[in-house]
């Protein structure tokens, strides 16, 4: 089983969603803990997207750390900008994931 952790930015963005979407998003970590590869593949095998209606949740899978990092959400309009931001900051996300791994280990 993978540890599934949401970044502060992710959690803040989810908090602004309608209540029914928030409830659906709360079920996602359980699903990802069992199988993090359920979402749609985005450019890299470790970068995935899971849709909740018209909303999208982006996450990174770190098999070496046994960790899934929930990092961002978007709608269809800003989907590509969000993906580009994630790609530009992969190194920073890795450092953050390693820090979290040390805390939960």
N, C-alpha and C positions, 0 to 999 in steps of 0.2 A: 504494500500500500504506500502511496505517495502522501507526503505532507502537502497540504494545499493552503497557501497563505496569500492574502490580498494586500496589495500595497495601500498606503494611506490614501493616495490619489484614487485608486480603484474604489475603496470603501466610501469615500466622499461622493464620488460620482453615482454609485449605486444608491446612496441615501437620497438622492434627488429624483430617483425614478418613482413612478406610481407604485403604490403598495403591492398590487398584484404582481408586478414585474419584480419587485424586491423579493417577494416570497419565492418566485421561480429561481431567482439568482441565488437565494440561500440554499437551494437544493444542489446547485452546481458543484460545490466543493466535495460533497459525498460521491457524486458521480466521477469526478476527476481523480479522486483518491484511488478508486478502483481501476480506472482506465483513462489516463490523461490524453490519449490519442483519439478521443471520440469527436473532437471538433474538426472543423475544416482546416486543411493544410494551407499555410500562407508562406510561400517562398522557401521556408526552411522547415525541416521535419519537427523542430522543437518550438516553432511559432504557430499557434493555433487560434482559431476563432470559434466561438460558440454563440449561436443566435438565440435570442429570446424575443420572439415576434420581430419587430423592426429594429430592435437594439442588438448590439454586438458586444461580446465580452472577449477580450484578447488576453492570452496567457502564454507563458513560456514554460517549457518542460525541461528540467535539469535532471536527467536520468542519473548522472554521477552523484548528485546530492539527494536523490529521491524526493524531489521537490517540484511542485507546480506553483508558479508565481502568477497570480491574477494581477494584471498591470493596468488595463485601461478598458474603457467602454466608449462606444460611439454609435451614431446612427448611420444610415446609408450615405448621407450627404458628406460627412467628414471621415468616412471609412478610410480612404486612401491616405489622407493626411495623418491619421492616427497610425496606420501601418508604417508609413515612412518615418514618423517620429520614433516608433519602437525600433525599427531597423537601425536608425542613426545612433541609438542609445543602448545597443545590445551589451556593450562592455560594462556600462554603468549598472544595468540590470543584473549582470552576472556577479558583480561585486556585491550588490545588495542581496542577492540570493545566497551567496557564500556567507555573508554576515548573519542572515537569518538561520542558515543551516547550523552555524556554530552555536546560536542561541537555543535552538530546539534539540540539539544533540546532547 
